[in-house]
Structures are given as C-alpha cells and as structure tokens.
Amino acid sequence: MSASATLPESAEPDRAPHIPVLLTPLLAAVAPVSGLWLDGTFGAGGYTRGLLAAGADKVIGVDRDPLALEMAAPWAGEYGDRLELVAGNFSDLDSYSDTPLDGIVLDLGVSSMQLDQAHRGFSFQKDGPLDMRMAQDGPSAADLVNTADEAVLADILYHYGEEHASRRIARAIVEARSRAPIETTLQLAEIVAKCLPRPKPGQSHPATRSFQAIRIAVNTEFDELANGLMAAERALKPGGKLAVVTFHSLEDRIVKRFLQLASGHEANANRYAPARADQTARFNLVTRRAIGPDEAELAANPRSRSAKLRVAIRTAAPPQRVNPADLGVPQLSTPKKGRR
C-alpha cells in the first residue's frame, strides 16, 4: 500500500487524540530546542508538533508505516518547509539529511493508532487479521506463527517477550495450526490464554507478552533499534541531543546499555578485572536515571505507565560501531519454515 493510498471505510482511524507520551519532560530535557531535528518514529506527529512549537527550525519526520504519513497530509502543509516527511526506517536516519542534526527523537514500540485499528492486527483485544507489520510489507505475524519451527517460536516468545511459558505456548500454537491456519488476533490470543492461569484483577492480559514478542520479531525491532542508535551517533552534530522513549524493559535495556558504553559509564561487573583503557565519551548523559511519567500524565494517558525517557548529548568524538550483542540484543537463529 502506497503512502498516497486511501483508507478503506472500515479502516478509518479513530478520531480520539493520540497523546505523545512524556512530551513535556522530553522538551524540558532537550531545551532549548532549535535547528534541524529528526523524529525517527513520526507516528501521529505529536513529538514533531511539540518540537516545532518549542522552536525547532525544521523537523524531518520519518516513519516506516505509510498510513502515518498519509494521516499527516491534512495538517503537514501548515508548517511549510519546516516539516519534511520521509517514508523509511529510523535505522537509516543518518541518510535523510546532508546536514548534521541538532537533535533526534525516537518513540519506540507500537503506536496508539496502530493498536486502535483492528485491521492492523496488533491488538489481542480487537479481532482482526494477524498482521502486525508496521511497514505493511514482508512476512506477517500469521506467516511467522503458521510456519516457524516450534523451537524458534519458543525462543522468540522467551527472548523477545520474556514469556516463561514459551515452550508450552509454542507447542499449543503448532498443535492448533496443524488443524487449521491461525489467521486472526483473537484466535492467537485464545490459544495463548489457555496456556496460562486466568489473570487476577489489575494484571495484564495473558497474551500481552506473546503479542509483544511476535510483533518485535515480525518488524525486527531490536535490530532496528541497535542500528538506529548507531545511526543517530553518526547523524548528530557535536552538542546534538538524542531523546529515546521506550515502553518495555528489553528496549530500555538496549538503550541504557548503548548510552552507558557511549558515555563511558559502563558498569564494571568484576572489580578484580583489569581496568579498561579510558575512551573519549561519544555522548554525555543528561540524566543517569530514566525519566518516567508523573501522576498527571498517568491519569491522562494510562498507556504511559511503562514509558521511560533517556536523553544524551553528542560530543565531538568519532562515532563507533557497536556489536548489537554487547547491547543485550537477543541473538536468535533465522526462523525456519515448518509444516502448517
């Protein structure tokens, strides 16, 4: 589907406002805002609008989801040449400007507008095709669930979703698909739910971790993140600011680890090990701890409860390539096709 295609009537986006998470503390942490910024996860445009209102001369809005750019068409022209929209992945963000950037914002994970549209197949609470593709191309979640080996499925559920019942769930998926293909979100959610205890009041849905894991695998999100952080290091000018919002512990661990390594604040796990040679910091941390939502934001937007913001400032040190494994990116074998 191209960025200029029209939405089918049944796929019209909901009209409720999509609230950008941690926008106020983010703008405070990167103030003063000026120059050229890149929003690598444009989504509904909340961060981009915030940056433009705060004083950015121009924002390049990048998104892999063509619907995000299509939905921005009615209002993007209001900003003239201060806003440039680009279809692409933030792992390539150092290729979207010939001029070094003054700042980069990344808001990771699935967006509200993707969750709210049943036909996108991200939500276990709304029945729809088992899709989950952010860019709307390539293999879907249904392809993965119906063809991957049981061991690969179990590894994905465990490493990407921290699901301790991963083997039980993978076995149930393979058994279910042997009878008929798993084609909808509620089909998969029911299979997962039957493998786990009934949740107590206030606990998350049993399929939460499994859906997260499959979505991450379908969209290669961890590889995108590791490559995006390295691309940000290459794209920022000295003094340029990097702000990253994460929504679960695995994402935050990768971002935290990257900034620790790049800022020279790597924890020494063995105090008896020889001291490592000092390296010039490539980033300076704005805060050592992640920033979370306050009570007012939690009340206004419950989806912000797990969000964490980390901010760092680029130095003049040359960029370096980092091994994704050193950032805690789970290393999985390529999913293999099995029997339906």
N, C-alpha and C positions, 0 to 999 in steps of 0.2 A: 504494500500500500504506500503510495507516494505521499509526501508532505502536503500536497495540494488536493488530495482526495477528500471527498465529503464524507461525513459520518452517516452511516445508516440510521434511520429514525430510531431504531431500538437501541442504538449505541450512543445516543446523545449524552454528553457528560452531565452530571448533576449540577445544579445551579448553586449549591451551597459554596461559600467561600472556602478556599483551600488555604489554611493558615500556615505560613512558613514558621517552622519550629526554631526557637532560640534566636530569632531575628534581632531582637533588641539587645541581648548580651553580645551577639556577634558584631553588630555595628559598633557597640561601645568598645569591644576588644580591638577592632581594627581602625578605630578613629585616629586621626582624621582620614576620611575617605576622599581620594582624588585620583586623577589619572585614568589609566586603562585597566579595567578589571575583566576577569573571565569567570562566568558562572558555569561550571562544568556539568551541572545537573539542573538544567533550566526549569523543568517541570512546569508548574503553573505560573512561574515567573515571580514568585514572592521575594526571593533574595535579590533578583535583578532590579525589581522596582525599588526595593529598600536601598540598594547601593546607589542607584541613580538619584533618589531623593536625598541621600546623605551627601552627595557631592561628586560622585564618580563622573568623569568627563564622558566616558563611554564604557559600555559593558558588552562583551561578546557572550551571548547565551548559547550554550551547546547542549544538545540532548539527542540521545540515540532513538528516542521514541518519536516517530513522525507526528503523532497526534498532539504532542506537547507544542510543537511549533505551529501546527495548524490552529490550535486553540488560541494561540497568542496573536494570530493575524488581525483580529478586530481592534486590538489596542496597541500593538507594537509600533504602528506608524506614528503614534502620538509623540514618540521620542526622537523621530527623525533619524539622523545619522549617529545619535548617541547610543543606539541599540542595533546590534548586528546579530542575527540568528543563524546558527550553523547546525546542520544535521551531522552528528558524529559522536564518537565516544570520547569521554574525558581522558582515557588512556593516551589519546593522541593530542592532548591540549597544547602541547608545545608547537604544534604545526598550524595553529589557527591565527597566528599573528606574527608578522615580521618584526614587530616592536616588542621589546621586553615588557612584561606585565607588572603593574603596580600591585595587583592582588588577584587571588584566586579563591573562589568559594566552591566547596563540594558538599552536597547534601546527599548522603548515601542511602541505599536501600530503595524500596518500592515507594512510590508517591501515593498520596491520598487519592488522586484522580485515577490512578491505575487500580487501586483497591476497590474504589467505588463503582467501577464499571465491570459488571459481571461477565461481559463477553471477553474481557482480557484474561480471565482465568487465574487471577492472583489470589482470590479470596476463598477461604474454606467456608465462609458464611453465606455466600451467594452462588447459586448454581449457574454454571457456565462451562464452556469448553475448557479443557485442561490445557491451557496455552502457556502463560507466564512469560512470553517473550517480550522484552522491553523494546527491542528494535523491530519486532514483528516480522522477523525473517529467521531462517535457520531452523534447526530441530526444536520442537516444542516440548513442554513438560510431558504431554501424552506420549511423544516419541521416546523420551527417556524412560518413563515409567513402564512402558509396554515392551521395551527391547533390551534394556540393560540387564546384565547378569545380576543374580541375587547378591553376590558378594560386592559388586560395585554399588548397587543400591544401598546396601548396608553401610558401606564406607561413606557414601555421600550423606546419608542421614546422620551418621555419628559425627563425622568431622565438620560438616557444614551446618548441622542443626543441633549438635550436642545432644542428640536423642539417644538415651541409654538403652531404649528398647529397639534399636535399629535393626538388629538381626531378626527379631520377631516380626517387625513391620515389613521388612523386605521379603521375608518368607510369605507373609499374607498377601502382599502385592503380587508376587509371582504366582501364587495359587489362584488368586482372583482373576488374573489376566489369562490364565490357562483356560478359563471357562468363557470369557468374553473380554474384549479390549476395555481398558479403563479410559473413558473418554471425557468425563466431567469432573468438576471440582468436588461436588458433593459425593460422587462415587468414591473418590480417593479419600476424602475426609472420613467417610463412614468406615472404610477399611482400616484406617489408622486408629480411629476412635475405638474400634472393637478390640484392638491390641493393648489398650491402656486402661487404667482404672478411671471410673467416672470422676470428673473434676469436682472438687469442693467449691462452694461459693467463693467467688473472687479469684479463682485460679483460671489460667488461660485455657483456651480450647485445646483438647488433646492433639489436634493436627497442627498446631502452631509451629512447632519445631520442624516437623517433616515438610510442611509447605515452604518454610524458610530455606531449608536445605536444598530442596528441588529447584526453587527459584534461583538460588545462588549458582547451582550447577548449570542450569539452562542458560543463564546470562554470563557465565564465567566471571562473576562479580569480584572474587578475590584477586584473580589475575589482573582484572581491570583496575582494581584499587592500587595494587602494588605498582603497576606500570604508570597509573595516573599520578601517584605521589612522586615518582622519579621524573615524570614529565613536568610536573609543577616546579620541581627543583631546577630544571633546565630553563623553564619559561620565565621565572620571576627575576626581576632586576634586583640588585642589592638594595635592601630595605623593603622589598616587596613582601606582602603579607599572604599567608596561607591560612585559611579557616576551613576546618572539616567538621561536619556534624555526622555522628554515627548513631545507630539505633540498636545495635546488639553487641555483646561482648567480643565476638570474633572480629568484627570490623574495627572496634575500638582498640583491640589488642594490636592489630596490624598498624594502625595509625600511630598509636602510642610508641610502639617499637621503632617505627621509622623515624619519628621525631627524636626519640632517645638517641638512636645511632647518629642521626644527622647533627644533633646539638652537642654531642659529647657527654651526654648524661646516661650512658648505658650502665645498667646495674652490673656490678661485679659479683657473679654468683659464687665465686670461690676466692675468698680473701687471701688464700695462700698461693694463688696463681700469679705468675709474673705480671707486673704492671704493663699494660698496653701502651705503646707509643702514643703520645698526645697527637691528636689530629685537629686541624683547624675546623671549628664548627661551621657547618653549612647553613644551619638555622639557629636562631635564638628563640627559646620558648617564651611566650608572653605570660603563660601561667604554667606551673608544673602540674597542676591537677586539672582534670576536665571540668568544664562548666556545665551544670545541668539546669533544668527549668525551675523557676520559682513557683510558689504556691498559686500565684495568679495565673501563670501560664498553664499549669496543670489543670486548673479549674476551667479555663477557656478551651483547652485543647488536650484532652486525655491522651491522645496519641504521642504527646511529647514526653511521656513519663520515663521512657528509656533512653532519651536523647542525651548525647554528650558532645560538647564542643571543645575542640582543641585548636589553638592558634599559635603560629610561629612566624618569625620574621627572617627572611633570607639574608644571608651575609654575602660577601664578595668571594667566598671560597669556591673553587671549581666544583661543578656537580660531579657526583659519583654514581656508578651503577651499584645497586644493592641486590643481593640474592634474595628472591621472594621467600625462600625457606628461612632466612635469617629474620624475617619479619613475622614469622609464625603462620605463613600461608600454608594451609594443609596441602600436602603433596599426594595427589591421588593419581592412579593409573587412568588412562583414557577409557571411558565407558565402552564396553563391548556390547555388541548386539547379541541377544539371546533369542530364545523361542518365545513366541506370543502365547 
